[in-house]
Structures are given as structure tokens and as C-alpha cells.
């Protein structure tokens, strides 16, 4: 039996065997234990971080309107959530959107697969992990990142909405980051849709009974979250918000033109 050498993606590179480090770039950036070498190394890391931003911006700048889809990497092919992901990717593509995922297996693969099979643009934004996770085969444009925060910026900057399928810590992280950005108006006209009422119901109940009841968030903050089992409804929420955003921008532009004409 052929022995498999360890392998890891590091940004645009793949390293194997003895070249695979015991830690990732994110780990080394965030770990302040040990000698004070980081005082001299961190300024140079800024250059690598800057390069990742430049690469991401350059690759994604000409995408059509896009929707970012999150969900568990552990969802097996054929599971109801996987099939829902395929349907979602297909419907988003048919509505004219590119589909962006984390590029991994499970629900991410399903959404990329649906987009690819529908002839749409399928994008995967991968990340260097201590364990190897290959970019799924349905990605047309794949970008590998070393740093989570750079990758997160790309998820938001090039999307007009998020859809979250059932998932774990990574999905929750992205979900609450998106909600925080919308709540604080760092992004506007940005719908957040949760697919799977049974899966998400307990979390929504806790938010109502604990966060709202305890005054930690406003009751109106619940309006930032849309929960459904209907893929068509999820896509409709995205398209309606996108249309409202376009109309608002046109209205603002017209108001500026009217002001200029009135001042002449």
C-alpha cells in the first residue's frame, strides 16, 4: 500500500512531506508566546497580508453580483441538506448570481455543484488549515488564503447577501459576523437567510428568550434574520433586497442630479 505524504495548501502553494509545518500562518500570527521574535516578524507579515488582499481583490473584482453560501463541510453527499445546497446553487445561478463558498466539501460543495451544473459562476475561497481540505471539484474560480480575516473580507465585499445552510462553528462564526456588520450598518441592504427551520429554530428561540428578553439586542434586530425551508423563498429574499438596493441608489443619484440642476 502506497504511503500518503502529508500535504498542506499555503496560499497559492502546496507543500508536502517534511516541508509541511506543524503550525499554520494564522496560528503563528496569533500566538504571542515564546521569544520576542514576533516584534521583528509581524511588520513583514503585513506585506504578506497586503498581498492576499490585493490577490483577492484582483481575482474577484469582475465577478457578477454574488451570494455567499455557508454550511457544514461534514454534510455527506445525498443528505437532505446537501440536496438543498445543490438546489440553492442552481436557483441562485438561474437568478443571475455567482455563488461563493468556502470551497470545501459538504454543503459548500453542494452549492458550488448546483451553480456549476446550472452554468453559473462557481467560486471557492479556501483557507490554510492544520488538516488538509481540498478545494471541491465544482469550483471554477478558487483562491487559497492564509488568513481567516482576509478571506472573511472577500466573503462580504463581493456578495449582496448570505445564505446559511446547517453548519458548525465556522458557519456560526460567519453568520454572527454578518449579522454584526448589518446591525452596526457597516453593510447595508444585506439580507441574511437561514435555510432549515428545524435546525435553526432552537438558536432563534434562544435569541428571543435570552438576548432580546435580556436587552442584549433590540427586538427589531430579529428582522435582520430570515428563516425558511423554501429555497425559492430564500432566493426571492435576496433578489428583492438587491432590487431595493438598486432602486435606492438610483433615487440617490437622481436626487444629486436634481440638486445640481436646481443650483445652476
C-alpha positions in Angstrom: 0.0 0.0 0.0 1.4 3.4 -1.0 2.1 5.7 1.9 0.5 9.1 1.6 2.7 12.0 2.4 1.3 14.9 4.5 0.2 17.8 2.4 -1.0 21.4 3.0 -2.0 24.3 0.9 -0.3 27.6 1.8 -1.8 30.5 -0.1 -1.0 29.8 -3.7 1.4 27.0 -2.9 1.1 23.3 -2.0 3.8 21.8 0.3 4.2 18.1 1.0 6.3 15.8 3.3 8.9 17.3 5.6 8.1 20.8 4.3 4.7 20.8 6.0 5.0 23.0 9.1 3.5 21.9 12.4 1.5 25.2 12.6 -0.4 27.5 10.1 0.3 31.1 9.3 -2.8 32.1 11.3 -1.5 30.2 14.3 1.9 31.9 14.1 0.3 35.3 13.7 -2.0 35.0 16.7 0.4 33.1 19.0 2.3 35.6 21.2 4.0 33.0 23.4 7.7 32.4 23.4 10.6 34.8 22.5 10.0 38.3 21.2 10.8 37.4 17.6 7.3 38.5 16.6 8.4 42.1 17.2 10.6 41.8 14.2 8.5 39.4 12.1 5.0 40.9 12.3 5.8 44.0 10.2 6.9 41.7 7.4 3.7 39.7 7.8 1.8 42.8 6.9 3.3 42.6 3.5 2.0 39.1 3.0 -1.4 40.1 4.3 -1.5 43.0 2.0 -0.6 40.7 -0.9 -3.5 38.4 0.0 -5.9 41.4 -0.1 -4.5 42.5 -3.5 -4.8 39.0 -4.9 -8.4 38.6 -3.7 -9.5 42.0 -4.9 -7.9 41.4 -8.3 -9.4 38.0 -8.8 -12.9 38.8 -7.6 -13.4 42.4 -8.8 -15.1 41.5 -12.1 -17.5 38.9 -10.7 -21.2 39.4 -11.4 -23.4 40.1 -8.4 -22.8 37.2 -6.0 -24.3 35.5 -3.0 -22.1 33.8 -0.3 -23.4 30.4 0.9 -22.2 28.8 4.2 -22.8 25.4 5.6 -21.2 22.3 7.2 -18.2 20.7 5.5 -19.3 17.4 7.2 -22.6 17.1 5.4 -22.4 13.9 3.2 -23.5 13.7 -0.4 -27.1 12.6 -0.7 -28.2 14.1 2.7 -31.2 16.4 2.6 -29.0 19.4 3.4 -26.7 18.5 0.5 -29.6 18.3 -1.9 -30.9 21.6 -0.6 -27.5 23.1 -1.3 -27.5 21.9 -4.9 -30.9 23.4 -5.4 -29.9 26.7 -3.8 -26.8 27.0 -6.0 -28.8 26.2 -9.1 -31.6 28.7 -8.3 -29.1 31.5 -7.4 -27.3 30.9 -10.8 -30.6 31.0 -12.7 -31.3 34.3 -11.0 -28.1 35.7 -12.3 -25.8 35.4 -9.2 -22.4 34.0 -8.8 -22.2 31.6 -5.9 -19.3 32.0 -3.4 -18.5 29.3 -0.8 -15.5 28.3 1.4 -14.6 25.9 -1.4 -14.6 22.8 0.8 -16.8 19.6 0.9 -20.3 19.1 2.3 -22.8 22.0 1.9 -20.1 24.2 0.3 -19.6 21.6 -2.4 -23.3 21.2 -2.9 -23.8 24.9 -3.5 -20.8 25.1 -5.9 -22.2 22.0 -7.7 -25.6 23.5 -8.2 -24.1 26.7 -9.6 -21.7 24.8 -11.9 -24.4 22.4 -13.2 -26.7 25.4 -14.0 -23.9 27.1 -16.0 -23.3 29.8 -13.4 -20.1 31.2 -11.9 -18.9 28.9 -9.0 -16.3 30.4 -6.6 -14.4 28.8 -3.7 -12.4 30.8 -1.1 -10.2 28.2 0.6 -8.2 28.6 3.8 -5.0 27.0 5.1 -5.9 24.6 7.9 -3.8 22.3 10.2 -5.6 19.4 8.4 -5.9 19.2 4.6 -9.2 20.1 3.0 -9.1 20.1 -0.8 -11.0 22.6 -3.0 -14.0 20.8 -4.2 -14.2 19.9 -7.9 -17.1 22.1 -8.7 -15.2 25.4 -8.2 -14.5 27.4 -11.3 -12.5 30.1 -9.6 -10.7 29.1 -6.4 -8.5 31.3 -4.2 -6.4 30.0 -1.3 -5.9 32.3 1.7 -3.6 32.0 4.7 -5.5 34.4 7.0 -9.1 34.0 8.0 -9.8 37.7 8.3 -8.7 38.4 4.7 -11.0 35.6 3.5 -13.9 36.9 5.5 -13.5 40.3 3.9 -13.8 38.7 0.5 -17.0 36.8 1.6 -18.6 40.1 2.4 -17.2 42.6 -0.1 -18.2 40.6 -3.2 -21.6 39.4 -2.0 -25.0 41.1 -1.9 -26.3 38.6 0.7 -25.6 35.5 2.8 -27.4 32.2 2.9 -26.5 29.7 5.7 -27.3 26.0 5.5 -27.0 24.0 8.7 -23.4 24.0 9.9 -21.0 24.1 12.8 -18.7 26.6 14.4 -17.4 28.0 11.1 -21.0 28.6 9.9 -21.9 30.2 13.2 -18.9 32.4 13.1 -19.7 33.7 9.6 -23.4 34.1 10.5 -22.8 36.3 13.5 -20.1 38.3 11.8 -22.6 39.1 9.0 -25.3 40.0 11.5 -22.9 42.2 13.4 -22.0 44.1 10.2 -25.6 44.6 9.2 -26.7 45.5 12.8 -24.0 48.2 13.0 -24.7 49.3 9.4 -21.2 48.5 8.2 -23.0 46.9 5.3 -26.5 47.9 4.1 -29.2 46.1 2.1 -27.6 42.8 3.0 -30.1 40.0 3.7 -29.1 37.1 5.9 -31.1 33.9 5.2 -31.1 30.7 7.2 -32.2 27.6 5.4 -33.7 24.9 7.7 -36.3 25.9 10.2 -35.8 22.7 12.4 -32.0 23.2 12.6 -32.1 27.0 13.2 -35.2 27.0 15.3 -33.5 26.4 18.7 -31.0 29.2 18.1 -33.7 31.6 17.2 -35.7 30.7 20.3 -32.6 31.3 22.4 -32.0 34.7 20.8 -35.6 35.7 21.5 -35.7 34.3 25.1 -32.3 35.4 26.2 -30.8 38.1 24.0 -34.0 40.1 23.3 -35.5 39.4 26.7 -32.3 40.4 28.5 -32.0 43.6 26.5 -28.8 42.4 24.8 -30.2 43.2 21.4 -33.2 45.1 20.2 -36.4 43.2 19.2 -36.1 44.8 15.7 -32.7 43.1 15.3 -34.6 39.8 14.7 -35.8 41.4 11.5 -32.2 41.0 10.2 -32.6 37.2 10.0 -34.9 35.4 7.6 -35.5 31.7 8.2 -37.2 29.3 5.7 -37.2 25.8 4.3 -38.1 27.1 0.9 -35.1 27.6 -1.5 -37.3 29.7 -3.8 -38.2 32.0 -0.9 -34.5 32.3 0.1 -33.6 33.4 -3.5 -36.6 35.7 -3.6 -35.5 37.5 -0.4 -32.0 38.0 -2.0 -33.4 39.3 -5.3 -36.0 41.6 -3.6 -33.3 43.2 -1.4 -31.0 43.5 -4.4 -33.7 45.3 -6.4 -34.5 47.6 -3.5 -30.8 48.5 -3.2 -30.5 49.3 -6.9 -33.7 51.5 -6.7 -32.3 53.3 -3.7 -29.0 54.0 -5.4 -30.8 55.3 -8.5 -33.0 57.5 -6.3 -30.0 59.0 -4.6 -28.2 59.6 -7.9 -31.4 61.3 -9.2 -31.6 63.5 -6.1 -28.0 64.6 -6.7 -28.7 65.4 -10.3 -31.8 67.4 -9.4 -29.8 69.3 -6.8 -27.1 70.2 -9.3 -29.6 71.3 -11.9 -31.5 73.4 -9.4 -28.4 75.1 -8.3 -27.4 76.2 -11.9 
